[in-house]
Amino acid sequence: MNVSAFKAACVQLNSGSDLAENLRAIAASVREAAAQGAQLIMLPEYAALLDGSGRVMRDNSFVEDAHPGLAECRALARETAAWLLVGSLTIKIDDTRMANRSYLLAPDGSTVASYDKIHMFDVTLPSGKAIRESSAYQPGGRAVIAATPWGALGMSVCYDLRFPQLFRALARAGALFLAVPSSFQRETGVAHWHALLRARAIENLSYVFAPAMCGEHQGGRSTYGHSLIIDPWGKIIAELGAEPGICYAEINPAEVERVRAMLPALTHDCAFEAPSKA
């Protein structure tokens, strides 16, 4: 593989219910990352707005062509000449349903790829708090890899992280990098965030980029933060804490080829008969 290394940045935000204020924070962070030489800049899930109320999220969703968050990010990509992963935006599908949609934008602001979150976060947390993402969101139905100058990027969003078959499919389709923009709940993040992300990197011998939301949000939402960049051997090479910020890492696509040649697990998958139910 004869592709040069590049600098990646994961932006960690504490977005709330004020769309205009959130967009100002996004713009400042993207400009700062670009000024530090980042060529691929990544934002977390729900980058433009995060509230624990499904009603607030629906009221602040937009059809794709009218979403102010997407327009702002297109302009930022053009201004900075950077590749920009918009972790996710709430896109209005109809009067009651949204898509949780991630975008990869080229430096000219055009959409290279978009991906709708497949796995819905329908859970009851250890505290007893219930979240039913499927009540407001329409799940996606296709896996997506996007072409970048450095190799293919596999797209996912947050709760997708718990479904390794998605990431295996992305890696086997040629993804060198796996993006996991998230607003991971604090309760589950403390227990599972690092372990799951390292596992996805190790299993698929891929870089993993995980820009995350952090802190307290309106509507009783708490997110874990700890944005991570992980190399194909499972080593954490950049990490943030619990506050907003930006982490950076030099990414060498040839490292993926080296590790996969040494441990070619992606070529060792075997077909097998599923077990009968116990």
Secondary structure, 3 states (H helix, E strand, C coil): CCCCCEEEEEEEECCCCCHHHHHHHHHHHHHHHHHCCCCEEECCCCCCCCCCCHHHHHHCCECHHHCHHHHHHHHHHHHHCCEEEEEEEEEECCCCCEEEEEEEECCCCCEEEEEECCCCCEEECCCCCEEEHHHCECCCCCCCEEEECCEEEEECCHHHHHCHHHHHHHHHCCEEEEECCECCEHHHHHHHHHHHHHHHHHHHCCEEEECEEEEEECCCEEEECCCEEECCCCCEEEECCCCCEEEEEEECHHHHHHHHHHCCHHHCCCCCCCCCCC
